[in-house]
């Protein structure tokens, strides 16, 4: 009898199986346990990217506030429309892959 791990794809044939482990006792569970024990590695590059992400977020928040203030005070734009535009700007300005 051969072993088939969780997630094994069978494309044809007939077979029977016996469950020998579930949860953390299964092979995928053991891999998950090992992965949870690994510490995150902070390299100089990841620290620089994180710092850039914080500065970018701060700049976007400040520019969004300026957008709302200019729209309200200088152009007398409707508040609902202005808040919708500000939210759209804030979402569009931050890159999708930017780390938190």
VENSUL-V883304 format. One record per backbone hydrogen bond with DSSP energy under -1.0 kcal/mol. CO is the residue of the C=O (numbers start at 0). NH is the residue of the N-H. E is the energy in kcal/mol with one decimal. If there is no record, write none. Layout:
co: (CO CO)
nh: (NH NH)
e: (E E)
This chain:
co: (4 21 22 25 26 27 28 29 30 31 42 43 44 45 46 47 48 49 50 51 52 53 54 55 56 57 58 59 60 61 62 63 64 65 66 67 68 69 69 70 77 78 79 80 81 82 83 84 85 86 87 88 94)
nh: (7 24 25 29 30 31 32 33 34 35 46 47 48 49 50 51 52 53 54 55 56 57 58 59 60 61 62 63 64 65 66 67 68 69 70 71 72 73 74 76 81 82 83 84 85 86 87 88 89 90 91 92 97)
e: (-2.1 -2.0 -1.2 -2.1 -2.3 -2.4 -2.2 -2.4 -2.5 -1.9 -2.2 -2.2 -2.6 -2.1 -2.3 -2.5 -2.3 -2.0 -2.3 -2.7 -2.3 -2.3 -2.5 -2.4 -2.3 -2.4 -2.6 -2.3 -2.2 -2.3 -2.3 -2.2 -2.7 -3.0 -2.2 -2.2 -3.1 -1.7 -1.3 -2.7 -2.4 -2.7 -1.9 -2.2 -2.4 -2.5 -2.2 -2.4 -2.5 -2.3 -2.3 -2.0 -1.2)
